[in-house]
Each structure stands twice: as C-alpha cells, then as structure tokens.
Amino acid sequence: MTADDRLIVALDLPDALSGLRLAESLGDTVNFYKIGLGMLTGGGLALANELKTEHGKRIFLDMKLFDIGATVEAAVRGLAQFDLDFLTVHGDPHVVRAAREGAGDSGMKILAVTILTSLDRADLDDACIKPGTIPDLVPERAARAFEAGADGVIASPNEAAAIRALPEAEGRLIVTPGVRPAGSESGDQKRIATPAAAVAAGADHVVVGRPVWQSPDPRGTAQSIVSELSSPQARQPNR
C-alpha cells in the first residue's frame, strides 16, 4: 500500500531507538512522522535527522515553542537547519511572527497551536483564559495566527470546519491531533474524531499516535487508517 502523507504517525515513545524500530516496522506504509517534546531528551532531533536523511521521511517537530520573540526566532532559526517539514509554536501572534522570521526561506512550515486538544472549558478557566466557548475561541486564535504569518494551525477535528471556513484560512494547513480510529480509546484527548471525519471537516493532515504504536499490528493499523482517508466518508462536502 502506498503511504498517504495526510497520515502523520506520532512517535510518542521514550527514546529514538524505540521510534526508529517502529518506523522501520511501518516501512513504506507511513511517510510522515511527528516527534515531540517527550522524546527531546531521548534523541529526538537525532531521530528526526536520521528519518529525514537516511529514510526519506517527512518530519513534524512538535515543540510548541513559547517565549519572548527574540528567543523564539533564534530557536526556530537553529531548528530550520535540520530540513524539517513542520514545526509547532504557540498561536500567540508575537510568537508566530518571531517563528516566521526565524524560519526564513527554509521551507519549514510554522504551525500555530490554537487550544490543546487535551483541554476543555474548565481547564481554560483554571488558566484564567478569557470567557467564551472553545468552538468560538479556536477560530479566533486561528485567524490571528494566520494574520501573523502561520502556515497552518493545530486544532481538534471538532473545530476544523470552522477554521476552514475562515477567509484567512485560504491556502493554509489544518493539522488535527486528537484523531482516533473507530473503537480506539480516547486517552488524554477530550476533543476527538475519526480520521475520515477529521478530513471531511477540512483537515489536511491527521496525527495518530497510540492507536498505531500500541496496536499488536502497527503496520496493519496504519494501513487501515490510510484506507479510511481515501473512503467516501473522508470527502469534504464541497468536493
């Protein structure tokens, strides 16, 4: 089966060796991998470089950077040297602008985090985030991130359609974590959907982690997700 780059498999494993073993077992079924903070001290950047240069894979580095503008710009400029495909930063406009400057003409896409898919309104209240429902706040944050120069956003499948409808979203990417194949446990995610539903709502890429690497047959699970992404249920209404 040919890989579908709309599927990004999250290598949320303890170290680079575990991640490499999984990627090798998935073979040509998966072409796009996410490496996050959890593996940073376990050789994550080395794994990203190996998968990119030796295996020809695409890499999404999920760092969710947040700091003053000068620091974000410097960090992104350094990461751009690794020939990465996607990098996440928090969606605050000053952070996005700095990241865009740091990325320069490297070709690395800057993706802005709107509201983490593990959060609900009670969590936002605890963090003193302004009133409003998540379905209202996420598109607002997405629009501001696009205006600041983000190439795309990270958002749950539940908000993908509202973001795709924004005028500012034209030509921009929507990447959805919180994606679970039918029958999978939700884990720590609170706003989830199936791969087909996420794509039908307007997502360009879906991120799937535990349902793949916790499966007794990771390759078979990835193949079934790829098949689902090409099913009639994954077609967007305007296509």
C-alpha positions, 0 to 999 in steps of 0.5 A: 500500500502506498503511504498517504502523507495526510497520515502523520504517525506520532512517535510518542515513545521514550527514546529514538531507538524505540521510534526508529524500530517502529518506523522501520516496522511501518516501512513504506506504509507511513511517510510522515512522522511527528516527534515531540517534546517527550522524546527531546531528551531521548534523541529526538532531533537525532531521530528526526535527522536520521528519518529525514536523511537516511529514510526519506521521511517527512518530519513534524517537530512538535515543540510548541515553542513559547517565549519572548520573540527574540528567543523564539526566532533564534530557536526556530532559526537553529531548528530550520537547519535540520530540513524539517517539514513542520514545526509547532509554536504557540498561536500567540501572534508575537510568537508566530511572527518571531517563528516566521522570521526565524524560519526564513526561506527554509521551507519549514512550515510554522504551525500555530497551536490554537487550544490543546486538544487535551483541554476543555472549558474548565481547564481554560478557566483554571488558566484564567483564559478569557470567557467564551466557548472553545468552538468560538475561541479556536477560530479566533486564535486561528485567524490571528495566527494566520494574520501573523504569518502561520502556515497552518494551525493545530486544532481538534477535528471538532473545530476544523470546519470552522477554521476552514471556513475562515477567509484567512484560512485560504491556502493554509494547513489544518493539522488535527491531533486528537484523531482516533480510529473507530473503537480506539480509546480516547486517552488524554484527548477530550476533543476527538474524531475519526480520521475520515471525519477529521478530513471531511471537516477540512483537515489536511493532515491527521496525527495518530499516535497510540492507536498505531504504536500500541496496536499488536499490528502497527503496520496493519493499523496504519494501513487501515487508517490510510484506507479510511482517508481515501473512503467516501466518508473522508470527502469534504462536502464541497468536493 
